[in-house]
Amino acid sequence: MKIWRNLATGLLISLVAVTTTMADDAADDDGWVQLFNGKDLTGWKVKITGYDLGDNFGDTFRVEPETRDNFGDEFRAEKGLLTVSFDKYDKFDGRFGHIFYEKPFSNYRLRVEYRFIGEQTPGGAGWAFRNSGIMIHGQSPESMRKDQDFPVSIEVQLLGGDGTHPRPTGNLCTPGTNFVNMDGELVTRHCNSSTSKTYHGDQWVTIEVEVHGNKLIKHLIDGETVMEYTKPQLDEKDKDAAALIKDGDKMLYGGTISLQAESHPCQFRKVEIKELKE
């Protein structure tokens, strides 16, 4: 009996050691967390202009099964694509959509792989051709007006080329916000171009956003910094932003992350985040 008791104790100790090692390995990995699970929209909330929060009109945001051609490898071939589609729309009719991750963030690296597909929806604005965005430091979807087009936020603008003209991606737009450039100047211009090259066609593009609260934000395309700025802040001249100012403090230190639907179909195959300890 003592032999079996000792054996059982040894097995238990071994199991604890293995479990601890596995836990340590998980704690010591590169720290990236998948916000999009490749299966469904768990953890995300949809808000479309003119509709209540949670009303995913026209199945605008959906998860489409992928083919191996989408990824080119066995692991990813079992995942799906977060797809922005307008195939159930007769016309766009100003129905701007955003899908929000349920948790806000302040200090992090966000990595997204995206591409544009198909044709723009009838009724979409000319500027919205192959145009989408990642909204960061955003307001909560619950605080948006029903007919509000865009969340007050910092927009990391995603643009696709038209096949001919230069059209950089990873730009910066400011719905209800302003920022300070690296020369210390307050910038109130709505959209500001990055230094990225143009990506024509339906190719996949990898963008990263490095966010240090209110101190510094960088946009990186394929690992190269194409935009950086500091002190993102609310614009008191914007009615939606003004309603968010508390105790006179306009500075943005964090907020929601959301992806856009602006009339051109697009897909996201990776949305992952690595929180930074600061």
C-alpha positions as CSV (number, residue, x, y, z in Angstrom):
1,M,0.0,0.0,0.0
2,K,2.9,2.4,0.9
3,I,4.5,1.7,-2.5
4,W,1.2,2.7,-4.3
5,R,0.8,5.7,-2.1
6,N,4.4,6.8,-2.9
7,L,3.8,6.2,-6.7
8,A,0.6,8.2,-6.6
9,T,2.3,11.0,-4.8
10,G,5.1,11.0,-7.4
11,L,2.6,11.1,-10.3
12,L,0.8,14.0,-8.6
13,I,4.0,15.9,-8.2
14,S,5.0,15.2,-11.8
15,L,1.5,16.4,-13.0
16,V,1.8,19.6,-11.0
17,A,5.3,20.2,-12.4
18,V,4.1,19.7,-16.0
19,T,1.0,21.9,-15.4
20,T,3.2,24.6,-13.9
21,T,5.6,24.5,-16.8
22,M,2.7,24.8,-19.2
23,A,1.3,27.7,-17.3
24,D,4.8,29.3,-17.3
25,D,5.1,28.8,-21.0
26,A,1.7,30.5,-21.5
27,A,2.8,33.4,-19.4
28,D,6.2,33.7,-21.2
29,D,4.8,33.6,-24.8
30,D,4.8,36.7,-27.0
31,G,1.6,37.9,-25.3
32,W,-0.7,38.3,-28.4
33,V,-4.4,37.7,-27.8
34,Q,-6.9,37.1,-30.6
35,L,-9.8,39.5,-30.5
36,F,-11.4,37.8,-33.5
37,N,-11.8,34.0,-33.0
38,G,-12.2,33.1,-36.6
39,K,-15.6,31.5,-36.0
40,D,-18.2,34.1,-34.9
41,L,-18.6,37.6,-33.6
42,T,-18.3,36.7,-29.9
43,G,-17.0,39.6,-28.0
44,W,-18.0,42.2,-30.5
45,K,-20.9,44.7,-30.7
46,V,-22.4,46.2,-33.9
47,K,-23.7,49.8,-34.3
48,I,-25.0,51.0,-37.6
49,T,-26.2,54.6,-38.3
50,G,-30.0,54.8,-37.8
51,Y,-30.3,51.5,-36.0
52,D,-30.2,50.4,-32.4
53,L,-27.0,49.0,-30.9
54,G,-26.8,45.3,-31.7
55,D,-29.0,45.5,-34.9
56,N,-26.6,44.1,-37.5
57,F,-28.7,45.4,-40.5
58,G,-28.3,43.4,-43.6
59,D,-25.9,41.0,-41.9
60,T,-23.3,43.7,-42.6
61,F,-20.7,42.2,-40.3
62,R,-20.4,38.4,-40.6
63,V,-17.9,35.6,-40.6
64,E,-17.4,34.0,-44.0
65,P,-15.8,30.6,-44.4
66,E,-12.5,30.9,-46.2
67,T,-10.9,28.8,-48.8
68,R,-7.3,27.6,-48.7
69,D,-6.5,30.3,-51.2
70,N,-7.4,32.9,-48.7
71,F,-4.5,31.9,-46.5
72,G,-2.3,29.3,-48.2
73,D,-1.6,27.1,-45.2
74,E,-3.3,24.4,-43.3
75,F,-3.7,26.1,-39.9
76,R,-5.5,29.2,-41.3
77,A,-7.5,27.1,-43.7
78,E,-9.7,26.1,-40.8
79,K,-10.5,29.7,-39.8
80,G,-13.1,32.2,-41.1
81,L,-12.8,35.8,-42.2
82,L,-14.5,38.7,-40.5
83,T,-16.3,40.1,-43.6
84,V,-17.9,43.5,-44.2
85,S,-20.6,42.9,-46.8
86,F,-23.3,44.9,-48.4
87,D,-24.9,42.3,-50.6
88,K,-28.2,42.7,-48.8
89,Y,-28.3,46.5,-49.4
90,D,-30.2,48.0,-52.3
91,K,-28.1,51.1,-51.7
92,F,-25.7,52.3,-49.0
93,D,-27.9,55.2,-47.9
94,G,-25.5,56.6,-45.3
95,R,-25.6,53.5,-43.1
96,F,-22.1,53.7,-41.7
97,G,-21.3,50.7,-39.5
98,H,-18.8,49.9,-36.8
99,I,-18.2,46.7,-34.9
100,F,-16.7,47.3,-31.4
101,Y,-14.7,45.0,-29.3
102,E,-16.3,44.7,-25.9
103,K,-13.3,45.8,-23.8
104,P,-11.5,49.2,-24.0
105,F,-7.7,49.4,-24.1
106,S,-5.1,52.1,-23.3
107,N,-1.5,50.7,-23.9
108,Y,-1.1,48.1,-26.5
109,R,0.0,46.9,-29.9
110,L,-2.8,46.0,-32.3
111,R,-2.2,43.9,-35.4
112,V,-4.7,43.6,-38.2
113,E,-4.6,41.9,-41.5
114,Y,-7.1,43.3,-44.0
115,R,-8.0,43.4,-47.7
116,F,-10.6,45.1,-49.9
117,I,-12.8,42.9,-52.2
118,G,-15.5,43.3,-54.8
119,E,-17.2,46.5,-55.9
120,Q,-18.4,49.5,-53.9
121,T,-22.0,49.5,-52.8
122,P,-24.3,51.8,-54.9
123,G,-24.8,55.0,-53.1
124,G,-21.5,55.0,-51.3
125,A,-19.5,58.3,-51.5
126,G,-16.6,58.6,-53.9
127,W,-14.1,59.1,-50.9
128,A,-15.4,55.7,-49.5
129,F,-14.0,53.7,-52.4
130,R,-11.8,51.0,-50.9
131,N,-11.9,52.8,-47.6
132,S,-12.3,51.4,-44.1
133,G,-10.7,52.1,-40.8
134,I,-9.7,50.9,-37.3
135,M,-11.1,53.3,-34.7
136,I,-9.0,53.5,-31.5
137,H,-9.4,55.6,-28.3
138,G,-13.1,55.6,-29.2
139,Q,-16.3,56.2,-27.2
140,S,-18.4,53.3,-26.2
141,P,-21.1,52.2,-28.6
142,E,-23.7,52.6,-25.8
143,S,-22.9,56.4,-25.7
144,M,-23.5,57.0,-29.4
145,R,-26.6,58.7,-30.8
146,K,-28.8,56.4,-32.9
147,D,-28.2,58.5,-36.0
148,Q,-24.5,59.2,-35.3
149,D,-22.3,58.3,-38.3
150,F,-18.9,57.7,-36.6
151,P,-17.8,57.2,-33.0
152,V,-15.7,59.9,-31.5
153,S,-12.3,58.4,-31.9
154,I,-8.9,58.3,-33.6
155,E,-9.3,56.6,-37.0
156,V,-6.4,54.6,-38.4
157,Q,-7.6,54.9,-42.0
158,L,-7.3,51.9,-44.3
159,L,-7.2,52.7,-48.0
160,G,-6.8,50.5,-51.1
161,G,-5.4,51.7,-54.4
162,D,-7.5,52.3,-57.6
163,G,-4.9,50.6,-59.8
164,T,-3.4,53.8,-61.0
165,H,-3.0,56.7,-58.5
166,P,-0.9,56.9,-55.3
167,R,-3.2,56.3,-52.3
168,P,-1.4,55.6,-49.0
169,T,-2.9,53.6,-46.2
170,G,-2.4,53.8,-42.4
171,N,-3.5,57.4,-42.5
172,L,-5.0,59.4,-39.6
173,C,-8.5,60.8,-39.5
174,T,-10.2,62.5,-36.5
175,P,-13.9,62.2,-36.0
176,G,-14.6,64.5,-33.1
177,T,-10.9,64.6,-32.1
178,N,-7.6,66.4,-32.7
179,F,-4.0,65.5,-32.1
180,V,-0.5,66.9,-31.7
181,N,2.1,66.1,-34.4
182,M,5.8,65.3,-33.6
183,D,6.7,69.0,-34.1
184,G,4.4,69.9,-31.1
185,E,1.7,71.5,-33.2
186,L,-2.0,70.9,-32.6
187,V,-3.6,69.5,-35.8
188,T,-7.3,70.0,-36.4
189,R,-7.3,68.9,-40.1
190,H,-9.6,65.9,-40.4
191,C,-7.5,63.5,-42.5
192,N,-3.7,63.3,-42.6
193,S,-1.7,61.1,-45.0
194,S,0.9,58.6,-43.9
195,T,4.1,57.9,-45.7
196,S,3.1,54.3,-46.8
197,K,3.1,53.0,-50.3
198,T,-0.1,52.2,-52.2
199,Y,-1.5,48.7,-52.1
200,H,-3.5,48.0,-55.3
201,G,-5.8,45.1,-55.8
202,D,-7.2,42.6,-53.3
203,Q,-3.9,41.8,-51.6
204,W,-3.7,41.3,-47.8
205,V,-2.0,44.1,-45.9
206,T,-0.7,43.9,-42.3
207,I,-1.1,47.0,-40.2
208,E,0.0,47.5,-36.6
209,V,-0.9,50.3,-34.2
210,E,1.3,50.9,-31.3
211,V,-0.5,52.9,-28.6
212,H,1.0,54.4,-25.5
213,G,-2.1,56.0,-23.9
214,N,-1.9,59.8,-24.4
215,K,1.9,59.9,-25.0
216,L,2.5,58.4,-28.4
217,I,0.8,56.5,-31.2
218,K,2.4,54.9,-34.2
219,H,1.0,53.3,-37.3
220,L,3.2,50.6,-39.0
221,I,2.6,48.9,-42.3
222,D,4.5,45.7,-42.9
223,G,6.7,46.6,-39.9
224,E,7.6,50.1,-41.1
225,T,6.4,53.2,-39.2
226,V,4.4,55.4,-41.5
227,M,2.7,57.8,-39.0
228,E,3.3,58.9,-35.4
229,Y,1.7,61.5,-33.2
230,T,0.9,62.3,-29.6
231,K,-1.8,63.8,-27.3
232,P,-5.0,62.5,-28.9
233,Q,-7.8,64.7,-27.6
234,L,-11.5,65.5,-27.8
235,D,-12.5,68.4,-30.0
236,E,-14.8,70.7,-27.9
237,K,-16.2,72.2,-31.2
238,D,-17.8,68.8,-32.0
239,K,-21.1,68.2,-30.3
240,D,-20.6,64.5,-29.7
241,A,-17.1,65.0,-28.4
242,A,-18.1,67.9,-26.2
243,A,-20.6,65.7,-24.4
244,L,-17.7,63.4,-23.5
245,I,-15.5,66.0,-21.9
246,K,-15.3,65.5,-18.1
247,D,-14.0,68.1,-15.7
248,G,-12.5,70.1,-18.5
249,D,-10.0,67.3,-19.5
250,K,-10.0,66.8,-23.3
251,M,-7.2,64.3,-23.4
252,L,-7.8,60.7,-24.5
253,Y,-5.9,58.0,-22.6
254,G,-7.7,54.9,-24.0
255,G,-11.0,53.7,-25.3
256,T,-12.8,51.3,-27.6
257,I,-11.4,49.6,-30.7
258,S,-13.8,49.2,-33.7
259,L,-13.7,48.3,-37.4
260,Q,-15.6,50.2,-40.0
261,A,-18.2,49.6,-42.8
262,E,-18.1,52.6,-45.1
263,S,-19.7,51.1,-48.3
264,H,-16.8,49.1,-49.8
265,P,-16.7,45.3,-48.9
266,C,-13.6,44.3,-47.0
267,Q,-12.3,41.4,-44.9
268,F,-10.2,40.9,-41.8
269,R,-8.4,37.6,-41.2
270,K,-6.6,38.6,-38.0
271,V,-7.3,41.1,-35.2
272,E,-5.0,40.6,-32.3
273,I,-3.7,42.6,-29.5
274,K,-0.7,42.6,-27.1
275,E,-1.2,44.8,-24.0
276,L,1.8,46.8,-22.9
277,K,2.6,47.4,-19.2
278,E,3.2,51.1,-18.7
